[in-house]
Structures are given as C-alpha cells and as structure tokens.
Amino acid sequence: MVVDDKAGIRGTIDLSGAQWQRGSQATGDGDHLEIAFVEGHIAMRNSADPDGPVLLFTPAEWEAFVLGARDGEFDEP
C-alpha cells in the first residue's frame, strides 16, 4: 500500500518566490540538485528542469536525509 503523506500540502505551497540554492561544489549549468526552504518545508529540484517536479520534505525528513548522507548511507559500494 502506497501512502502519500504530502497529499495535504501538495499544490498548496507557493514555490514562485523560492530562493533555490546549489551546493558549494556545483559548477556550471549542468544537472545539479537545488534546494529551497519554503513555508516550513525543504523543496528539492533538478536545476536542468526548473519547471519539473519538486520533492518536498519536512524538517525531520530532511534531517534524516542529511544525517544518512553524512554517514555514507547513500554511497555507491
């Protein structure tokens, strides 16, 4: 069973004024992940498709993601 835990906020957060940020290692205009802090959530998108899909995270979800990345949870073997 798939649960959409963002159904209540999907389409209600205004991203038009979002200030998108890239990591300090990102250079040029290639594909990069960008994040923005909007209305108490963290939004993530692909810079190569700025009008494409946006992922939304709660602060707790974002913290878990960042901690997992720091611990190497997402590193390739």
Secondary structure, 3 states (H helix, E strand, C coil): CCCCCCCCCCCCCCCCCCCCEECCCCCCCCCCEEEEEECCEEEEEECCCCCCCCEEECHHHHHHHHHHHHCCCCCCC
